[in-house]
Amino acid sequence: MILKSVCSFLSSIRLIVCCCLIIWIFAQPTTAASVDIYHNFKELRSNTVENVDYKIETNVTDSDVIIIAIHGGKIERGTTELAYALSSHNDYNYYSYIGLRRKGNSALHITSEKFDEPTASEMVSKSKTTLSIHGCSGSEEFTYIGGLDTELGNKIKESLTKYGFTVLDTPKNMAGISPNNIVNKNMSGLGVQFEISKGLRTQFLSGNNDKLKDYVLAISEAVNSIQIEATP
């Protein structure tokens, strides 16, 4: 009888542990697409139609800063809008690869380390400062900051915090520290990667212009302060 009770107790414990593990796994923040269908842009272009499945939007200025959203439009919603707002406010260069499909836009996702669309590659290679805007899951409002440009990244963290935004420690899988990541393929070899939660991006798209404006102002202050410090 005692043995039966012990076995029953252990089974209950195992069930609880398994349930907690499953909940933990699904609660972890991830990017919009965990497995890519296409390994590079050439492969994607051969299997899709430009201006039907996707489009590329750019604006070239005389700035040495570029803002990119390589999973824009309906792939990671809100990233194109933020990239455009940030570049427009400062007259930075702007690039966005935009998913247009009514559904199934996650299939258009190409990971940052393999994103080699020619226009994006050329524009980034000519920039000194690169900011790459991405979206991650999470109903709460937060931002992860990664990339190899840790000096600018830390400035941006401080500025966002000052403006009342939450910046969390970045998970390793979103750190953006690979030299092959397009954000780090500029003239300095250093870039800043943003991973912005769905909850915060939803606010940007909800008509809450004050929140989007404050976010743009926070980043702008940090980027422009670095540029002033670098001026001889």
Secondary structure by P-SEA (a helix, b strand, c coil): caaaaaaaaaaaaaaaaaaaaaaaaaacccccccccccccaaaaaaccccccccccccccccccbbbbbccccccccaaaaaaaaaaaacccbbbbbccccccccccccccccccccaaaaaaaaaccbbbbbbbbbccccbbbbbccaaaaaaaaaaaaaaacccccccccccccccccccccccccccbbbbbbcaaaaaaaaccaaaaaaaaaaaaaaaaaaaaaaacc
